[in-house]
Amino acid sequence: MTNLNQILHPKRKRLTFLDRYLTLWIFLAMILGISIGYFIPSSAETINKYSSGSTNIFLAFGLVIMMYPPLVKIKFTEITKVLNQPKLLLASFIITWIIGPFLMFLLAIFFLKDQPEYMTGLIIIGLAPCIAMVLVWNELAEGNRQLVAGLVGVNSLIQVFFFSLYAYFYLEIMLPLFGIHGLSFNITITEIATTVGIYLGIPFFAAVLTRIILIKIKGEDWLNRTFIPTISPITLVALLFTILTMFCLKGNAIIKLPFDVIKIAIPLVIFFTIMFTLMFFVAKYLNASYADNVALSFTAAGNNFELAIAVSIGVFGINSGQAFAGVIGPLVEVPALIILVNVAFWLRKKLYKNKIA
């Protein structure tokens, strides 16, 4: 017999098996990495043999591959459709690219000033909005697919061309202005730009070429229904490989891991909550439909942890606290944003009950 609740509330979309347990996979990768580093001490030396400066060949390959699938999903032709809603686009830009990074900057200083590596790692996380999992959160919360695709396209382009400037501005200019002096690292804009060029530029242009070539040869329907689902798991595999390798290198040094995770997780949860709530109510004030509001709010709340991890490893090294903070990001984001999906449905009942979303 059909359940009455299923009639009144149609079955919602669900995460895939891999995405649903992402937090678990990350924990297992951490534990496995620590175990290998502890029981096989020579493993760290073996991994480090394939390094040049702060760049490890295996991790560099993994990070580039990690960024490729989500970028292939982006329909760059949808970008122009975002321009049809200038007020919402402007609000999204201000909240996502101006308020968001500054908010994370303040949270990082407040919670992690005594641990500068974690602090700067958190700042890097806050510099770029999500361009991968946001598509999942938007789908689960029944948001506007075209709008979120347009926003992802715009944000991808901004990241490719301006992320290095943003990172340099916050790490080398803003931190001293807030009284944070004497940090043990000095970075140049060239170093950041080179890292972004490798880890985001290469997969970005590879993704663009992939879409152009495959659409021409096989058609867009084949690309969306066959090719993208086939390569999508690669992102998770590459992420877990990166995490496993990093924790393998740390070995015995991760005894206080649970406490460090909590220290990094607290400001992240606060960030997700504030950004989602702020964008949701601003968009509602601007008369955005529920579907548009969801696309805007999850774009503002999520972060590009893949890029943050890549930049942290490329600039500061595999064993850095910045890289560790980047790894903690998706560990916290997945359960936090799943909760926000349910918050979105609750807000729809309260704020959109008399309107068609």
C-alpha positions in Angstrom: 0.0 0.0 0.0 1.3 3.5 -0.9 2.3 5.5 2.1 0.3 8.8 2.4 3.5 10.6 3.3 5.0 9.5 0.0 2.1 11.0 -1.9 2.2 14.3 0.0 6.0 14.5 -0.1 7.5 12.8 -3.2 10.6 10.8 -2.7 13.6 13.0 -2.5 16.8 12.4 -4.3 19.5 10.5 -2.5 23.3 10.6 -2.4 25.1 7.8 -4.2 26.5 5.1 -2.1 30.1 6.6 -2.4 29.0 10.1 -1.6 26.6 9.1 1.2 29.5 7.6 3.2 32.2 10.1 2.2 32.9 11.0 5.8 33.4 7.3 6.6 35.8 6.8 3.7 37.9 9.8 4.7 38.1 8.5 8.3 39.2 5.1 7.0 41.8 6.6 4.7 43.2 8.6 7.7 43.3 5.4 9.9 44.9 3.3 7.1 47.5 6.0 6.4 48.4 6.4 10.0 48.7 2.6 10.4 51.0 2.3 7.3 53.1 5.2 8.6 53.4 3.6 12.0 54.0 0.0 11.2 56.0 0.6 8.0 58.2 3.6 8.8 60.1 3.3 5.5 56.9 4.1 3.5 57.3 7.8 4.2 60.9 7.7 2.8 59.8 5.9 -0.3 57.0 8.4 -1.0 59.4 11.4 -0.4 61.9 10.0 -2.9 59.5 11.1 -5.7 59.5 14.7 -4.7 60.9 17.9 -6.1 60.9 20.8 -3.6 57.4 20.7 -1.9 55.8 18.9 -4.9 55.4 15.1 -4.8 55.0 13.6 -8.2 52.3 11.0 -7.2 50.3 13.5 -5.3 50.5 16.1 -8.0 49.1 13.6 -10.5 46.4 12.6 -8.0 45.4 16.2 -7.3 45.1 17.1 -11.0 43.0 14.0 -11.7 40.8 14.9 -8.6 39.9 18.2 -10.1 39.1 16.9 -13.6 35.7 15.1 -13.2 33.8 18.0 -11.5 35.1 20.4 -14.1 33.9 18.2 -16.9 30.4 18.4 -15.4 30.3 22.2 -15.9 28.1 23.4 -18.7 29.9 26.6 -19.5 27.2 27.5 -22.0 24.9 28.0 -19.0 27.0 30.9 -17.7 25.1 33.5 -19.8 21.8 32.4 -18.2 23.0 33.7 -14.9 23.2 37.2 -16.4 19.4 37.2 -16.7 19.2 37.7 -12.9 21.6 40.6 -12.2 20.4 41.3 -8.7 20.8 37.7 -7.6 24.2 37.4 -9.4 25.5 40.5 -7.7 24.3 39.3 -4.2 25.9 35.9 -4.9 29.2 37.6 -5.9 29.3 39.9 -2.8 28.4 37.1 -0.3 30.5 34.4 -2.0 33.6 36.3 -3.0 33.8 39.2 -0.6 31.9 38.4 2.7 32.8 34.6 2.6 36.6 34.8 2.4 36.7 37.7 5.0 34.4 35.7 7.3 36.7 32.6 7.1 39.7 34.9 7.6 38.2 36.3 10.9 37.1 32.8 12.1 40.6 31.4 11.4 42.3 34.2 13.4 39.8 33.9 16.3 40.0 30.1 16.7 43.5 29.3 15.4 45.7 32.3 15.9 48.0 30.2 18.2 48.4 27.6 15.4 49.4 29.6 12.3 49.6 26.7 9.9 46.0 25.6 10.6 45.0 29.2 10.6 46.4 29.9 7.1 45.1 26.5 5.9 41.6 27.6 7.0 42.0 30.9 5.2 42.9 29.1 2.0 39.8 27.0 2.3 37.6 30.1 2.5 39.0 31.7 -0.7 37.0 29.7 -3.2 33.4 28.4 -3.4 32.7 24.8 -4.2 32.5 23.8 -7.9 31.9 20.0 -7.4 29.8 18.9 -4.5 27.6 22.0 -4.7 25.9 20.2 -7.7 25.1 17.3 -5.4 23.7 19.5 -2.6 21.6 21.6 -5.1 20.2 18.4 -6.6 19.3 16.9 -3.2 17.6 20.1 -2.0 15.7 20.4 -5.4 17.4 23.6 -6.5 17.7 25.2 -9.9 20.1 23.1 -12.0 20.6 25.7 -14.7 21.3 28.5 -12.2 23.8 26.4 -10.2 25.5 25.3 -13.4 25.9 28.9 -14.4 27.2 29.9 -10.9 29.7 27.0 -11.0 30.9 28.1 -14.4 31.4 31.7 -13.3 33.1 30.7 -10.1 35.4 28.3 -11.9 36.6 31.0 -14.2 37.2 33.4 -11.3 39.2 30.7 -9.5 41.4 30.0 -12.5 42.3 33.7 -13.1 42.1 35.3 -9.6 42.6 32.7 -6.9 46.4 33.3 -6.7 45.8 37.0 -6.2 43.2 36.3 -3.5 45.5 34.0 -1.6 48.4 36.4 -1.7 46.2 39.3 -0.6 44.9 37.5 2.5 48.1 35.7 3.5 50.7 38.4 2.8 48.7 41.6 3.1 45.7 41.1 5.4 47.4 39.0 8.1 49.9 41.7 9.0 47.2 44.3 9.0 45.5 42.2 11.7 48.6 42.0 13.8 49.7 38.6 12.6 53.5 39.0 12.1 56.5 36.8 12.2 55.0 33.7 10.5 57.6 31.1 9.5 56.6 31.2 5.9 57.0 33.6 3.0 55.2 33.0 -0.2 55.2 34.9 -3.5 52.3 35.4 -5.8 54.3 33.5 -8.5 54.4 30.4 -6.3 50.6 30.5 -5.7 49.9 31.2 -9.4 52.1 28.4 -10.5 50.4 26.0 -8.1 46.9 27.1 -9.2 48.0 26.9 -12.9 49.0 23.3 -12.4 46.3 22.0 -10.1 43.3 23.9 -11.5 44.5 25.3 -14.9 45.5 21.9 -16.4 42.3 20.0 -15.4 40.2 23.1 -16.3 41.5 23.3 -19.9 41.4 19.5 -20.2 37.8 19.5 -19.1 36.9 22.2 -21.6 38.6 20.3 -24.4 36.9 17.1 -23.3 33.4 18.7 -23.5 34.1 20.2 -26.9 35.5 17.0 -28.4 33.1 14.5 -26.9 30.0 16.6 -27.6 31.1 16.9 -31.2 31.9 13.2 -31.6 29.3 11.5 -29.4 26.8 14.2 -28.4 26.0 15.9 -25.2 23.5 13.3 -24.1 26.2 10.6 -24.2 28.6 12.9 -22.3 26.1 13.4 -19.5 24.7 9.9 -19.3 27.7 7.8 -20.0 31.1 9.5 -19.8 30.5 11.8 -16.7 29.0 9.0 -14.5 31.9 6.8 -15.5 34.6 9.3 -14.4 32.8 10.8 -11.4 34.2 8.2 -8.8 37.7 9.2 -9.8 37.4 12.4 -7.7 36.7 10.4 -4.6 39.4 7.9 -5.3 42.0 10.6 -5.9 40.9 12.5 -2.7 41.2 9.3 -0.6 44.6 8.5 -2.1 45.8 12.1 -1.2 44.5 11.7 2.3 46.0 8.3 2.8 49.4 9.4 1.5 49.5 12.5 3.7 48.6 10.6 6.9 51.1 7.9 6.0 53.8 10.6 5.9 52.8 11.9 9.3 52.8 8.5 11.1 53.4 8.9 14.9 53.0 12.7 14.7 49.2 12.4 14.6 48.6 11.4 18.2 46.6 14.5 18.9 44.6 14.2 15.7 41.1 14.2 17.3 41.8 17.5 19.1 43.1 19.1 16.0 40.2 17.9 14.0 37.8 19.5 16.5 39.8 22.8 16.5 39.5 23.0 12.7 35.9 21.7 12.5 34.4 24.4 14.8 35.1 27.4 12.6 34.1 25.4 9.5 30.7 24.6 10.9 30.1 28.2 11.9 31.2 29.3 8.4 28.8 26.9 6.6 25.9 27.9 8.9 26.4 31.7 8.5 27.0 31.6 4.8 24.0 29.4 4.0 21.6 31.4 6.3 22.9 34.8 5.1 22.5 33.9 1.4 19.2 32.3 1.9 17.5 35.3 3.6 19.2 37.8 1.2 17.9 35.9 -1.8 14.5 35.6 -0.2 14.5 39.4 0.3 15.3 39.7 -3.4 12.2 37.6 -4.2 14.2 34.6 -5.4 12.2 31.4 -5.9 13.0 28.5 -3.6 14.9 26.6 -6.4 17.0 29.7 -7.2 17.6 30.3 -3.5 18.9 26.8 -2.9 21.3 27.1 -5.8 22.6 30.4 -4.5 22.8 29.3 -0.8 24.7 26.1 -1.3 27.1 27.8 -3.7 27.8 30.3 -0.9 28.1 27.7 1.8 30.4 25.1 0.1 34.1 25.4 -0.5 36.5 24.1 -3.1 38.4 21.8 -0.8 40.1 20.0 -3.7 41.8 23.3 -4.7 42.6 24.2 -1.1 44.3 20.8 -0.6 46.2 21.2 -3.9 47.4 24.7 -3.1 48.3 23.9 0.5 50.4 20.9 -0.7 51.9 22.7 -3.6 52.9 25.8 -1.7 53.5 24.5 1.9 54.3 20.8 1.4 52.6 17.5 2.0 53.4 17.5 5.7 52.2 21.0 6.4 49.4 22.0 8.8 47.8 23.9 5.9 47.4 20.6 4.0 46.1 18.9 7.1 43.4 21.6 7.5 42.4 21.2 3.9 41.9 17.4 4.4 39.6 18.1 7.4 37.4 20.3 5.2 35.4 17.6 3.4 35.3 15.5 6.5 33.3 18.3 8.1 31.5 19.6 5.0 29.7 16.4 4.1 27.6 15.9 7.3 27.2 19.7 7.8 25.7 20.3 4.3 23.5 17.2 4.5 22.0 18.8 7.5 21.6 22.1 5.6 19.7 20.2 2.9 17.1 19.4 5.5 17.2 22.9 6.8 16.5 24.1 3.2 13.3 21.9 3.1 12.3 23.3 6.5 12.7 26.9 5.3 10.7 26.1 2.2 7.8 25.1 4.4 8.1 28.2 6.5 8.9 30.9 3.9 7.6 29.5 0.6 4.4 27.7 1.7 2.1 30.0 -0.3 4.3 30.1 -3.4 5.3 27.8 -6.2 9.1 27.2 -5.9 
